Amino acid sequence: MTSPQSRSRSRRVPSHIAVRVAHAVLGGLVAMGWLVLPLARAGADAPVTRARDAGVAARPETIAQDGTTTGDLVPPLIAVGAAGAVAAYGYGRRRRRAATRTTPGGDSDPTPLHELDRRARRLLVETDDCVLVGTEELALAADRSAGDAIEPYLYDLRHAEAALAAAFRLRQRLDEAEAAGVDPAEDESGRRADLEEIIARCRDAGERLDAAAPGFDQIRALERNAVAALESAEARFREVAARIRGAEATLAALHERYAPAASLPVAGDAEQAKDRLLFTTSHLNQARQYADRGDGAKAAAHLRAAEGALGQAADLADGVERLAAELDSAAAGLPAAITAAEAARNAAQALPPDARAGLVGRLGHVDVVLSAVRHETAAGPHDPLDALRRVTEAAAGLAGAGAGDVPDGHGEALLPARSALAGAACFIATHRGAVGSEARTRLAEARRLLGPGSAPLSEVLRADGLAREARRLAERDVRAYGNPSGGRGGAGAGGAVLGGILLSDGEGGPMSYGGPRTRGRRGAFFT
């Protein structure tokens, strides 16, 4: 099955070939005419030639043996040479187009669907990394520059984010169709069109950021202002180090107050934050050394790496504090959620028998969940976020999914969903060197569903599930990736590679504001 555009393109191919053949034949006839013309003129002008022999002294270098002048042969020879050059160029161009064609209707097969899928996944990851780093870089620039100066680059970043969000939406749709058991071969042209659009949108986002990168570098001016930027980074280093010590204390308190499962999402975050600080220390020192030598380019490269690690250390520490606040809020809101679920159950039980008949199974499920949650809370340390999630889902199942809207910032269902979303986003951002497109796609869809404004309860619950799936998939990717080598990146470089601060060999990078081409230009900065 082919798209209308592909079919129309295939119909045009024979007409294009016919036009090219007609042009070639016409050119050949003209060239042959020009070649024959001097011979015809030589026969017609024989008396004139004899007159020249008798009375005119002609120059021998301009007369050919058959009486044709060399000048008469120049135009046809030029025509033949030009026709040959045009034919060679056209042939080479057709060969190149045939070799690179990815759409049906050409002289060669289209790009295989599995190759398009692989390319789309790779570009989603690359573009997402560029958007994440661009956001981090803009935050740093905003601290040191006027708002008007960074406004154009914020606009470019928003454009890239929108293109990336659309690409992730298409990817999610493809994944949902596959999960539903739809055979890709049944709608190959539709799947191909979606994959090509994903690729196009990712390239658009990357090119937009690449085009803006040189101007943004002038705004940040790390090469010229390395000393001032170093002082700012060193001050922030001391602040983040204090926050990590606070996060360790908070984590210890969580272990005492709640069940181990409650703090499991941030169990290793404090240690990872300290590892990022170790990397930061190493590269701040190297940046200082290069700045003292007057090598602004290398000072800026090491400073970018240090800033990236410092930002991730801060995010990891903040994640611990955020989860602690969410657990406290869930513990405070759980009694009200239980009361609301009980009221919904009682209202359902008061329905007429014929209306209540279809709710028997759901009523039983609500009773089981409420009984289990009451037992857990009475027994001692528990996971209030998980308890709140189960009570909310049971009540929603009783009322019917999508029965009402959950106002922005309110509702028991929003707290677990937003907690799951924030936790997954932090994990993926700080482990992006290992996380693939599948986890990022689920995260993007959860973020879309929990966007600003009111959301139907069904979408809130679905976003919660997608965010938790994104976290599970990301953790799977990290386990498969293993412990990365730091190469010559120094202390903590393995964590920096895992966090996407450096490229996979521990020697290339760091990333900065820009697209994939900007990333490539800034490789191998340790050499």
C-alpha positions in Angstrom: 0.0 0.0 0.0 1.4 3.3 -1.0 0.5 6.9 -0.2 -1.2 9.1 -2.9 2.0 11.2 -2.9 4.1 8.2 -3.6 1.8 7.0 -6.4 1.8 10.4 -8.1 5.5 10.5 -7.9 5.8 7.0 -9.5 3.5 8.1 -12.4 5.7 11.1 -13.0 8.9 9.1 -13.4 8.2 7.8 -17.0 7.4 11.3 -18.2 10.6 12.6 -16.7 12.6 9.9 -18.4 10.9 10.7 -21.8 11.7 14.3 -21.5 15.4 13.5 -20.7 15.5 11.1 -23.7 14.0 13.8 -26.0 16.6 16.3 -24.8 19.4 13.9 -25.5 18.2 13.0 -29.0 17.7 16.7 -29.9 21.2 17.6 -28.6 22.7 14.7 -30.6 21.0 15.9 -33.8 22.2 19.4 -33.3 25.7 18.2 -32.7 25.7 16.0 -35.8 24.3 18.8 -37.9 27.2 21.1 -36.8 29.7 18.4 -37.6 28.3 17.8 -41.2 27.8 21.5 -41.9 31.6 22.2 -42.5 31.9 19.3 -44.9 28.9 20.5 -46.9 30.3 24.0 -47.0 33.7 22.6 -48.2 32.1 21.0 -51.2 30.0 24.0 -52.2 32.9 26.4 -51.9 35.4 24.5 -54.2 35.6 27.2 -56.8 36.3 29.7 -54.1 39.0 27.5 -52.8 40.7 27.3 -56.2 40.5 31.1 -56.5 42.2 31.3 -53.2 44.9 28.9 -54.5 45.4 31.2 -57.5 45.4 34.6 -56.1 45.2 34.6 -52.4 48.0 33.5 -50.0 46.2 31.7 -47.2 47.9 30.8 -43.9 48.6 27.0 -43.8 47.9 26.7 -40.1 44.2 27.7 -40.6 43.5 25.2 -43.6 42.8 21.6 -43.1 43.6 19.0 -45.7 40.0 18.7 -46.9 39.7 22.5 -47.2 37.8 22.9 -43.9 39.1 25.5 -41.5 39.8 24.7 -37.9 37.5 27.5 -36.8 34.6 25.7 -38.5 35.1 22.7 -36.2 35.2 24.6 -32.9 31.4 25.1 -32.4 30.4 21.5 -33.0 33.2 20.2 -30.8 32.1 22.5 -28.0 28.5 21.3 -28.4 29.5 17.7 -28.3 31.7 18.3 -25.2 28.9 20.2 -23.4 26.3 17.5 -24.3 28.7 14.9 -22.9 29.2 16.9 -19.7 25.5 17.4 -19.2 24.8 13.7 -19.8 27.5 12.7 -17.3 26.2 15.1 -14.7 22.6 13.9 -15.2 23.7 10.2 -15.0 25.7 10.8 -11.8 22.8 12.8 -10.2 20.3 10.0 -11.0 22.7 7.5 -9.5 23.0 9.6 -6.3 19.2 10.1 -6.0 18.6 6.4 -6.6 21.1 5.5 -3.9 19.6 7.9 -1.3 15.9 7.6 -2.2 13.7 6.7 0.8 10.3 6.9 -0.8 8.5 4.5 -3.0 8.3 5.0 -6.7 12.0 5.4 -7.4 14.5 3.2 -9.1 15.4 1.5 -5.9 13.6 0.0 -2.9 12.5 2.5 -0.1 14.3 2.6 3.2 13.3 -0.5 5.1 10.7 0.2 7.8 12.9 -1.2 10.6 15.7 1.2 9.6 13.3 4.1 9.6 12.2 3.0 13.1 15.7 2.8 14.4 16.6 6.2 12.9 13.5 7.8 14.5 14.3 6.3 17.9 17.9 7.6 17.8 16.8 11.1 16.7 14.2 11.2 19.5 16.9 10.5 22.1 19.4 12.9 20.6 16.9 15.7 20.3 15.5 15.1 23.8 19.1 15.4 25.1 19.6 18.6 23.3 16.4 20.1 24.7 17.3 19.0 28.2 20.7 20.6 28.0 19.4 23.7 26.3 17.0 24.1 29.3 19.9 23.8 31.7 22.1 26.2 29.8 19.3 28.8 29.5 18.8 28.7 33.3 22.6 29.3 33.8 22.5 32.2 31.3 19.5 33.7 32.9 21.4 34.1 36.2 24.1 36.1 34.5 22.4 37.9 31.6 19.5 40.3 31.1 16.1 38.8 30.2 16.0 40.5 26.8 19.3 39.0 25.8 18.2 35.4 26.2 14.6 35.9 25.0 15.4 34.8 21.3 17.1 31.6 22.5 14.2 30.8 24.8 11.9 31.2 21.8 14.1 28.8 19.8 14.1 26.3 22.6 10.3 26.5 22.9 10.0 25.8 19.2 12.3 22.8 19.6 10.3 21.6 22.5 7.0 21.8 20.5 8.5 19.9 17.6 9.9 17.2 20.0 6.5 16.9 21.8 4.8 16.3 18.5 7.4 13.7 17.6 6.9 11.9 20.9 3.1 12.0 20.4 3.5 10.2 17.1 5.9 7.7 18.6 3.4 7.0 21.4 0.7 6.4 18.9 2.8 3.9 17.0 3.7 2.1 20.2 0.1 1.9 21.3 -0.9 0.4 17.9 1.8 -2.2 18.3 0.8 -3.0 21.9 -2.8 -3.4 20.6 -1.6 -6.1 18.3 -1.9 -4.2 15.0 0.3 -5.7 12.4 2.7 -3.0 11.0 2.4 -4.7 7.6 -1.3 -3.9 7.5 -0.7 -0.1 7.3 2.9 0.1 6.2 2.4 3.4 4.4 0.8 5.0 7.4 3.6 3.8 9.7 6.2 5.0 7.3 4.6 8.4 7.1 4.6 8.7 10.9 8.2 7.6 11.2 9.2 10.1 8.5 7.4 12.9 10.3 9.1 12.0 13.5 12.4 12.2 11.8 11.5 15.5 10.1 10.3 17.1 13.4 13.4 16.0 15.3 15.7 17.4 12.5 13.7 20.6 12.5 14.2 21.0 16.3 17.9 20.2 16.1 18.6 22.5 13.2 16.8 25.3 15.0 19.0 24.9 18.1 22.1 24.5 16.0 21.4 27.7 14.2 20.9 29.6 17.5 24.0 28.1 19.2 26.7 30.5 18.0 24.6 33.5 19.2 23.9 31.9 22.5 27.7 31.2 23.0 28.2 35.0 22.6 25.6 35.6 25.3 27.2 33.2 27.8 30.8 34.2 26.7 32.4 31.5 28.8 35.7 31.8 26.9 35.9 35.5 27.7 34.4 35.4 31.2 35.8 32.2 32.4 37.1 33.7 35.7 33.8 35.2 36.7 31.9 32.1 35.6 34.2 30.0 37.7 33.6 32.1 40.8 29.9 31.7 40.3 30.2 27.9 39.8 32.4 27.6 42.9 29.8 29.5 45.0 27.1 27.3 43.7 29.2 24.2 44.5 29.3 25.1 48.2 25.5 25.7 48.2 24.8 22.3 46.5 27.2 20.5 48.8 25.2 21.8 51.8 21.9 20.7 50.1 23.3 17.2 49.6 24.1 16.9 53.3 20.6 18.0 54.1 19.2 15.4 51.6 21.2 12.7 53.4 19.6 13.7 56.7 16.1 13.8 55.1 16.6 10.4 53.6 17.5 9.0 57.1 14.3 10.5 58.5 12.2 9.0 55.7 13.6 5.6 56.6 12.5 6.0 60.2 9.0 7.4 59.4 7.8 5.5 56.4 8.1 2.0 55.0 11.3 1.3 52.9 9.3 1.2 49.7 8.3 4.9 50.2 11.8 6.2 49.9 13.0 3.6 47.3 12.7 6.0 44.3 15.5 8.2 45.8 17.4 5.5 47.7 20.7 6.1 45.9 20.3 9.8 44.9 22.4 11.3 47.6 25.4 9.0 46.8 25.0 9.8 43.1 24.9 13.5 43.9 28.2 13.2 45.7 29.7 11.4 42.7 28.6 14.3 40.5 30.2 16.7 43.0 33.5 14.7 42.8 33.4 15.2 39.0 32.6 18.9 39.5 35.5 19.4 41.8 38.0 17.8 39.3 36.8 19.9 36.4 36.5 23.2 38.2 40.1 22.7 39.2 41.1 22.1 35.5 39.0 25.0 34.4 40.8 27.2 36.8 44.2 26.0 35.6 43.4 26.7 31.9 41.9 30.1 32.8 45.2 31.0 34.6 47.1 30.0 31.4 44.9 32.1 29.3 43.4 29.2 27.4 39.7 30.3 27.5 38.4 27.6 25.1 39.6 24.7 27.3 38.6 26.5 30.5 35.1 26.9 29.1 34.9 23.3 28.1 35.8 22.0 31.6 33.5 24.6 33.1 30.6 23.4 31.0 31.2 19.9 32.2 31.5 21.0 35.8 28.2 23.0 35.5 26.4 20.1 34.0 27.4 17.8 36.8 26.7 20.4 39.4 23.2 20.8 38.0 22.5 17.1 38.2 23.8 17.0 41.8 21.4 19.7 42.7 18.5 17.9 40.9 19.2 14.7 42.8 19.3 16.4 46.1 16.1 18.3 45.3 14.5 15.0 44.4 14.9 13.7 47.9 13.5 16.8 49.5 10.6 16.8 47.0 9.7 13.2 47.7 9.7 13.9 51.4 7.3 16.7 51.0 5.0 14.6 48.8 5.0 11.8 51.3 4.0 14.2 54.1 1.2 15.6 51.9 0.0 12.1 51.0 0.0 11.1 54.7 -2.0 14.2 55.5 -4.5 13.7 52.6 -5.0 10.0 53.0 -7.8 10.1 55.7 -9.9 12.5 53.5 -9.4 10.2 50.5 -10.5 7.2 52.6 -13.6 9.1 53.7 -14.4 10.1 50.1 -14.1 6.5 49.0 -16.3 5.3 51.8 -18.9 7.9 50.8 -18.8 6.8 47.2 -19.2 3.1 48.3 -22.1 3.9 50.5 -23.9 5.9 47.8 -23.4 3.0 45.4 -24.8 0.5 47.9 -27.9 2.7 48.3 -28.7 2.4 44.6 -31.7 0.3 43.5 -30.9 -3.4 43.1 -31.0 -3.3 39.3 -28.6 -0.3 39.2 -26.3 -1.8 41.8 -26.0 -5.1 40.1 -23.3 -4.0 37.7 -21.2 -2.6 40.6 -20.9 -5.7 42.7 -17.4 -6.4 41.7 -16.2 -2.8 42.1 -17.8 -2.5 45.5 -16.0 -5.6 46.6 -12.7 -4.2 45.3 -13.2 -0.9 47.2 -13.9 -2.8 50.4 -10.7 -4.9 50.0 -8.6 -1.8 49.3 -10.0 0.2 52.2 -9.5 -2.6 54.6 -5.9 -3.1 53.5 -5.0 0.6 53.7 -6.5 0.8 57.2 -4.5 -2.2 58.3 -1.3 -0.7 56.9 -1.7 2.7 58.5 -2.5 1.2 61.8 0.4 -1.2 61.7 3.1 1.5 61.6 5.4 2.8 58.9 3.8 2.6 55.5 3.9 4.2 52.0 1.3 7.0 52.0 1.7 7.8 48.3 1.0 4.2 47.3 -1.9 4.0 49.7 -3.4 7.2 48.4 -3.0 6.0 44.8 -4.8 2.7 45.5 -7.7 4.4 47.3 -8.1 6.9 44.5 -8.0 4.3 41.8 -10.6 2.1 43.6 -12.9 5.1 44.1 -12.5 6.1 40.4 -13.3 2.5 39.3 -16.5 2.7 41.3 -17.6 6.1 40.0 -16.5 5.3 36.4 -13.4 6.6 34.8 -13.7 10.1 33.5 -16.8 10.9 35.6 -15.5 14.4 36.4 -12.6 16.8 36.2 -9.8 17.1 38.7 -9.0 20.9 39.1 -5.4 21.9 38.6 -3.5 21.7 41.9 -6.3 19.8 43.7 -7.6 16.3 44.1 -6.2 13.2 45.7 -5.4 11.6 42.4 -3.1 14.4 41.2 -0.6 14.1 44.0 0.6 10.5 43.2 0.5 11.2 39.5 2.6 14.4 39.8 5.0 12.7 42.2 5.5 9.8 39.7 6.0 12.3 36.9 8.6 14.3 38.7 10.5 11.3 39.9 10.6 9.7 36.4 11.7 13.1 34.9 14.5 13.5 37.4 15.7 9.9 36.9 15.7 10.1 33.1 17.4 13.5 33.1 20.2 12.4 35.4 20.7 9.0 33.6 20.0 10.1 30.1 23.3 8.7 28.8 21.7 5.2 29.1 17.9 5.8 28.7 16.4 5.0 25.3 13.4 6.4 23.4 10.7 4.2 25.0 11.0 5.5 28.5 11.2 9.1 27.2 8.1 8.6 25.1 6.1 7.4 28.0 7.3 10.4 30.1 6.4 12.8 27.3 2.9 11.4 27.1 2.4 11.6 30.9 3.6 15.2 30.8 1.1 16.0 28.1 -1.8 14.5 30.0 -0.9 16.4 33.2 -0.5 19.7 31.4 -1.8 23.0 32.7 -5.5 23.3 33.4 -8.1 20.7 34.4 -7.7 17.1 33.4 -10.3 14.3 33.4 -9.8 11.9 36.2 -9.2 9.1 33.6 -6.3 11.1 32.1 -4.8 11.8 35.6 -4.8 8.1 36.4 -3.4 7.2 33.0 -0.6 9.7 33.4 0.2 8.2 36.7 0.6 4.8 35.1 2.6 6.1 32.2 5.0 8.0 34.5 5.6 4.8 36.5 6.1 2.9 33.3 8.6 5.4 32.1 10.6 5.0 35.4 10.5 1.2 35.1 11.7 1.3 31.5 14.4 3.8 32.3 15.7 1.7 35.2 15.7 -1.3 32.8 17.8 0.7 30.3 20.3 1.7 33.0 20.7 -1.9 34.2 21.4 -3.0 30.7 23.9 -0.2 30.2 25.9 -1.3 33.2 28.7 0.8 34.7 30.2 3.1 32.1 33.9 3.7 31.8 35.1 7.1 32.5 37.9 7.0 30.0 40.3 10.0 30.6 37.4 12.0 32.1 38.8 11.9 35.6 37.2 11.2 39.0 33.4 10.7 38.7 33.5 10.5 34.9 31.6 7.2 34.8 28.6 8.9 36.5 29.0 11.9 34.1 28.8 9.5 31.1 25.7 7.9 32.7 24.2 11.3 33.2 24.9 12.3 29.6 27.2 15.1 30.6 30.0 13.5 28.6 29.7 11.3 25.5 29.9 7.6 25.9 33.7 7.3 25.9 34.1 9.6 28.8 36.3 11.9 26.7 33.9 13.7 24.4 31.6 16.6 25.2 30.3 18.3 27.2 27.0 19.1 25.6 25.8 22.7 25.5 23.0 24.8 24.1 22.5 23.6 20.5 21.5 20.7 18.3 23.4 17.5 17.3 25.9 19.4 15.1 26.9 21.6 18.0 27.3 18.5 20.1 29.6 17.0 17.5 31.8 20.1 17.2 32.5 20.1 20.9 33.8 16.5 21.2 37.2 15.4 22.4 37.8 18.5 24.6 40.1 16.6 27.0 42.8 16.1 24.4 
